[in-house]
Amino acid sequence: MKVDLKAGSGASLSDVNLEGLRVAITGGARDTGRLLAEAFAERGASVFLSARDRAAADRVAGAIGGEGFHCDLAQPDSVRAFAAALAARTDRIDVLVHNGAAYIEGADLGDVADDRIEDVLAGSTGTVLLTKHLLPLLRASRRPDIVNMISACGEVGHHRSGAHPAFYAAKHAHAGLADILSHRLRAEGIRVISLFPPDFVQDGPRQAGSDLTASSVVDCVLFAVGQPRDCFIREFHFEQV
């Protein structure tokens, strides 16, 4: 197994070699999660991806030579089942990507029904539980990384998104988890990498003055994961247009 930049320090991200890594991704069946799954697979990683829709997860997994699983982060039993299924298939996880999250809009608390608020906040509990149950597999890796796809909504003082307050609350919970884990797992060599992108688009011109694209966010993940083990990139924050 090796993780390097084939052409040295000047190599492009297309040359990042992730051969042999075992990567678990939540919310991996569509949009940014699918791009992440494809990017890891293209660079030689074995990808285990989950989604609420098992059929969608299987379709993406089939296209990239990975394996799909059902996981509803709002349901603790589903989270535990996903973790157990991974433990039955692999003796380690090298990269855990927390990408799954329910998104809701609304300026006022009353804009969204109670059950949707519960669902969004329960997803934060699911992220904590999944990390807990996959830590043994991460500790079995020689180069473990936990990647958190958070949001600028998890930054202190951020107020520019049209997301519902419950989404802000969930993202602050995720940011708090990442912050303390980064400190407490550092001694074990487990890198905790968090991204705080503002609202971004899936496709678009990747140039100054344009909206941030999902591909650029994915490239940040690849860059951080591909760094030598002495390099602990803790957070990515993005300038907003």
N, C-alpha and C positions, 0 to 999 in steps of 0.2 A: 504494500500500500504506500502511495506517496501523494503528497499534496504540494505542488510547486508551481512556479511560473516557468514554463518550458524555455522561454527565450530570455530568462533572467529578469532583472528589475524593470526592464523596459517593455515587457510583454504586454499584449492587449488582454482584455478579459476573455476573449475567445480562446486564449491559450491556457487559461487556468485549468490545471489538471486535477480533477477530483476522483481519479480512478480508485475504485475500491471502497469509497466512503459509503456508509449506510445512513440514509437521510430520511427522517420522518417529517411530514408536512401536514398540518391541519388546514382545512379549507382549501384543499389542493385541486378541486375539480373545475374551477373556473377563474377567469380574470387573473389577478396577480398570483394567486396560488397555483394556477395551472402554469403560468410563465415560470414560476420558481421550480416546479416539478420538471418541466421541460429543460430548463437551464442546467439543473443538477445532472439530469440523465444524459444530456448531450456531452457533459464533461466527465462521464465515466462513473457516476455514482449510482448505487442501487437505491431506488426511491420507494418508500412506503407512504402513500398519500391517503388522507381520509377526507370525508365529506359527510354532510347529513344525508345526501342522496347517494346511496351505495352504487347505484347503477352509473351515475355520473363519474364517481371515483374510479370504477372499473373501466369505463371508456378511456379516461385519460391514462390510467395505468397501462392499459393494453397498448395504447399508442406509443408509449415511451419505454415499454419493457419493464415497468414497475409492478407494484401490487397495490390494489385498492382496498380500502376498509371503510366501514361505516363508523362515524363518530359524531355524536351530537354533544357539543361542549356544554349545553344547558342541562344535560342528563348525566349525573354522576355515574350511573351504572354503565352507560354507553362509553364514557371516558375510561372507566376501569376495564371494560371489555376490550377496547382498542389497545390499551397498554398490555393486557394479558396476551392478546393476539400477536403483538410485536415480540413479546418475550418468548413466545412459542416458535417464532420464525428466525430470530437472530439472537446472537449472544452479546450484541452491542449496538448502540446507536451513536454515530459520530456527530451528527448534526440534527438537532430538533428545532424545527421552524414553527413557531406559534403564529400562524397566519389567520386561522379561523376566527371570525367574530361577526355577530349580527349588527347591522347598521340600521339606524332609524333617524329620520329627520323630524324637526319640530322645534320651534322657538320656545314654546311654553310647555310646562310639565303636562298640562291637560291635553296636549295635542295627540297623545298616544295612549292607547288602552293599557290597563294595568298588566295584562298578561304579556304584552310585548316588552314592557319595561322589565318585568321579571325575567324574561327570556334573555335580554341583553345583559343584565347583571349576572344571571346564572352562568353565562359564558365565561365570565371572569373566574368564577369558582372552578369551572371546568379546566381552565388554563392552569390554575394552581394545582389541581388534582393530577392532571396529566404530567406536569413537571415532577411532582412527587413520585408518581408511579414509574416514570421512566428514568429517574436518577440512577437506579442501579445499572441500567444499560448504558447510560452516559458515562458512569464511573468505570465501566469496563472498557471504554475506548481509550486509545492512546492520544487522541486529539479531539476532545469533546467541545462542541459549541452549542449554545442555546441562542437562537435568533428570535427576537421579539419584533414582530411587525405591529407597532403600536399605533401612533397617529399623533399629529400635532395637537389633537384634542387632549392628549395626556400631558401636555406641557403646562407648567404653572403660568397662569395669566393668559393663556390662549383663548380667544373668543371669536375667531374669524370664520369658523365653520358653521354651516346651518344644521349641524347634527343636533339631535335631541339631548337635553341635559343628562339623560340616563346613559347615553353613549359616552359623553364626557366622563361621567362617573366611572364607567367600566374601564375606560382607557387610563384614567388616573390609578385605578386599582392595578392594572397590568404594569404601569410604569413603576409603581411602588414595589411590586413583586420583583421586577427586573433589577431595580436599584439595590435591594438588599441581597438578592442572590449574587449579583456581580461582586459584592464585597465578601460574602461568606463562602462562595465557591472558588474564589481566586486562588486560595492556597492549594486547591486540588488540581489546578490547571484547567478548570472548566471556564471557558470564556463565555460571558453573557453579553450579547450584542443586541442593542435596541435601535430601532429606526422610528423616527417621529416625522413622517412626511405629512405635509398639508394635504388638503383635498387634491387628488391628482387624476389624470385621465389614463385610460388604457392605451390609447394610441394618439399619436400626434407628432409634430416636428420636434426633434430634440435639439432645440436651439434657444439661445437667450431670448427672453421676452415671451416664450411660450409656456404653457402649463407643464408642470412636472409630469413625466410619463411613467407608467408601470415598469417599462424596460429599464429606465434609469434607476428606479428603486431596486429592482432585481440585481442590477450591476453592482450596487453598493453592497448587497449581501454577498455576492460572489467575491468581491474585493476583500471584504473583511474575513470571510471564511478561508480565503486563499493565502492569508498572511502567515509568516512564520510564527511559531508558538510563543515567541517572546513579545509579540505584538497583540496587546489586548485593546481592541477598539471598542470602547464602551457604548458610545451613542453616535448616531447620525442625526443632525438637525439641518433643516433645509430653509433657505431664504424663500420667502413667498413673493409672487409677482404682485 
